[in-house]
Every structure is written in C-alpha cells, then in structure tokens.
Amino acid sequence: MASKKGKISKGEIVQKAEYDPIDHLNAIFSHPSTLSSISRTSSALDDYQDELDKEITALVQHQSVSDIESVGSIRAAKDDLAELFRKVEDVRTRALQTEEAITEMTADIKRLDNTKRNLTLSMTALKRLQMLTTAYEQLRGLSTSRQYRDCAQLLQAVIQLMTHFKSYRSIDQIATLSRNVSDLQRELLEQICEDFEVTFAKAEVAQRKGMLAEACLVMDSLGENARSRLITWYCNTQLREYRQVFRSTEEAGSLDNISRRYAWFRRLLKTYDDEHAVMFPAHWRMNEMLANAFCEGTREDFRNILSKSVRRADGQSLNVDLLLSCLQETLDFERSLERRFSSTLMFYESRASIDTFNSDSERAPVFSQAISEAFEPYLGVWVEAQDK
C-alpha cells in the first residue's frame, strides 16, 4: 500500500509546483501501522531520485548537443543569408547592366530610325529636285516654242515642287534654281502679254486665238496678279477708242450723244462674243469685267459733264428734259446689263459662298446704279423745274 502510495505521490504530487514534503510524508504515513514501510518508502524515493538524476543527465547531454547544433545552424543561417545578399547584389548588378545594355540598344535603334528617316527624306528631296530640274528645263523649252497648253500643266507641277524646297533656299544650288524658276515665270508673263499686244495690234486674233486661249491657261497657273494684269490690259485696250471718241471735252462726249455711247458698247460686247470670248476662260468673266470698266469710266465722264453744265459761264441752266432722257436711257442700259449677266452672277455668287472665294476678279459685279449714280446729285434740278 505504501509502495502504491509512493508511486502515486511520485507520479502526481511530487511534480506539482506547490509540492510540500511534510504534507506528502503525512499522507504516506497517515497511520501508525504504516511506519513499517519506512524502509521501502526510502528505497523507492532513492530509486526515484536516481531516475530523476538519469533523466536530468540525459536532458543536459541532449541540450548540450542541441546547443551545439543550434550554434551550427545559426552560423549556417548567417552564411546562407550572406550568400543570399551576395546573390541579390549580383542580380541587382546584372539588372543594372541589362538596363544599360537595353538603353544602349534602344539608343542604337533610335539612331538607326533617325538615319532611316533622314535617308528617306533625302531620297525624296533628291527625287523631287530631279523632277523639278527636269520640269524646269522642259518648261523653258515649251515656253520658247509657245506650247502654252503643255506649259500650263508643267508650270503647275514646277510651282508645286518648289514649295517643297522653301526651307532649302540657303543652299546655293536650290537658291539658284528658285531664282531661275521665278525668272521663267516673269518671262512667261511678259511673253504672253506681248503675244496679246502684238496679236491685237496686228489684228491677227482670228488666226492666233487658239494659242492665246492656251496662254490664258498659263496665266491661271501664274496666279491672280498675272490674270488681273491681262484682264486690265484687255479692258483698257478695248475701251481705248471709246475713251478717245467720247471724251467729255469732245462733242461726242456730250449728253446729247449718250445713246451713241451705249450703242458703241453693245457693238463691243458683240465683238467680244463673236471673236474674243473663246480666248478667255469662262471663270474669268471677261465680258463682265469689260462692262464694269465701261460703267466706271462712263460714270466719271457724266460726273464731269454734269458738273461743267451746272457751272456754265453763260448762265444757262441744265436742260431738265435732256437730263431725264439721259437718266432713263442709262437706267435702261443698266437693266440690260443686269439681264445679260444675271444668270452668271447668281452662279458665281453661289459658288463664292461655298468656296469662300473673295478675289477681286471672282467677285460678282453689280450694275444697278453703276452709271446712274452720277445723275443723283442733279435730280434737284428736275424738282425745281416741277415747282416752277
């Protein structure tokens, strides 16, 4: 019983943290009859002590071995960590080297792209320069032989090609070629104007109107200034006789002959329709420009005539009946011009509104009061006559 109780105390009580040996002994020897088992209990305690010593010794030995292994593991872990750091640094170094290599490769690719683009631009510029040089030589030959239809097409190509070389004019060869093209344009302009002047002076319009019509195509290619110059010359040439015959200082320029003025211009328009219209492109509207020039000149003539009539030295006043008659004929003439050009005016006004084209030669002329405006300041004479 004592042995059993010793085992119990050994297994349960001794291992408690609040173990009290007095309480333990009282529990073992709780009765006088148990005193006989003192020797056995002492032997059991000695055996238990020996077991504990063995366990402690084994644990101490195991812990010593474990401590050595732990130190080795820590050292190994430190070595592994150092190796890991070295590998990370190596990877970082390689990454930087790779980045530098990629940057260099990208820079090389960029340089190659720039070289390719510059080479393409150079080849394109060289090809255009070759085309321009060839076209210029051909244009010079065509202008000399007065093949104006081909000149017009080739001139447009030359002008278009020249726009690509504006930024290269600092180069001597390009600057020289640019000057040559400009000189050729001026020569063409002067040559065509001379052709018109000679043809009209020699009255050879019928024989050369085909060539002159093609020359007008070149004037279109030369631009607005060239076209305006030819239009102005033509109008002045056609109205030269009118201005000489109907000068305000001549008898034919008086108000009595106003009907002759309008008849003269109607004959001029008929001559234009029959002989000259085929020479000029329809979009020039040369007959309308001619009518405008006639109206402007006639209006100024009437202003001078009426002004002189009011300031007559003999004291005679302006003839009211003659004034009204001239005004009526003038209004009738203006209406006839409106009727003649009304369809053309509507066409070009609608086209101008679409294309927003505002050049002077394309602006639709207006004939209402184109001449009769000169009479307005003198209508008071008629009012005074009515009051009398």
ZIZI-V354595 format. One record per helix or strand. SS is the DSSP state (helix for helix, strand for strand). FROM is the first residue (numbers start at 0). LEN is the number of residues. If there is no record, write none. Layout:
ss=[SS | SS]
from=[FROM | FROM]
len=[LEN | LEN]
//
This chain:
ss=[helix | helix | helix | helix | helix | helix | helix | helix | helix | helix | helix | helix | helix | helix]
from=[1 | 20 | 31 | 147 | 171 | 204 | 223 | 250 | 254 | 281 | 285 | 319 | 359 | 371]
len=[12 | 8 | 113 | 21 | 30 | 18 | 22 | 3 | 25 | 3 | 25 | 36 | 3 | 16]
//
